Amino acid sequence: GAVVSQHPSWVICKSGTSVKIECRSLDFQATTMFWYRQFPKQSLMLMATSNEGSKATYEQGVEKDKFLINHASLTLSTLTVTSAHPEDSSFYICSASIRSQIGETQYFGPGTRLLVL
Amino acid sequence: RKEVEQDPGPFNVPEGATVAFNCTYSNSASQSFFWYRQDCRKEPKLLMSVYSSGNEDGRFTAQLNRASQYISLLIRDSKLSDSATYLCVVSPPGYSTLTFGKGTMLLVSP
């Protein structure tokens, strides 16, 4: 099946640091990539939708200047958490979608755990 | 009303038991439906898509009732390895975004 990788798998950083997370589709070109965030015991919440070569579409309540998304190619999207604070500590998961005859399927990366001290 | 609501769980069942998960969604125009499985501290993985006619994959059976805006997942002959959180996921028409339920945790014990 389709494989999506994320790097790094976990990050511990000091408050005020910027953190960059990479999401790659390894064996396919993704129509669209998505960034989610999941707090403990909560559901995944979509942060933004990203199409290659265009600006990301952010969900309501997600600050685009704080969560910078770059989608440079059909296989790579990056999320940068700028000036991270402890409340940004969360599980960040990306997904990449493939469009087929039966519809669109999202494949998820393994996630990145961010802990901001 | 939340967009996707699931039984809060956790469900504790012995091996071999049959367990059913329920899910309701609020957007009547939703077009695509899925069950995902998420293991502890891992990413969600697609378990199965849910079709209007209902569909079965081995021990797993998914049903969709559009009139009631209700989705179900039935697991027969539970295995220890079925222990996970099961996420009900809905997608609106024409969009590729997914809306996740909070998940229902299943714990299968020996």
Interface residues (C-beta under 8 A of the other chain):
Chain A: T31 T32 F34 Q42 S43 L44 M45 L46 T49 F91 I93 S97 R99 I102 G103 E104 T105 Q106 Y107 F108 G109 P110 G111 R113
Chain B: V4 S32 R41 K42 E43 P44 K45 L46 S49 L87 S91 S96 T97 L98 T99 F100 G101 K102 G103
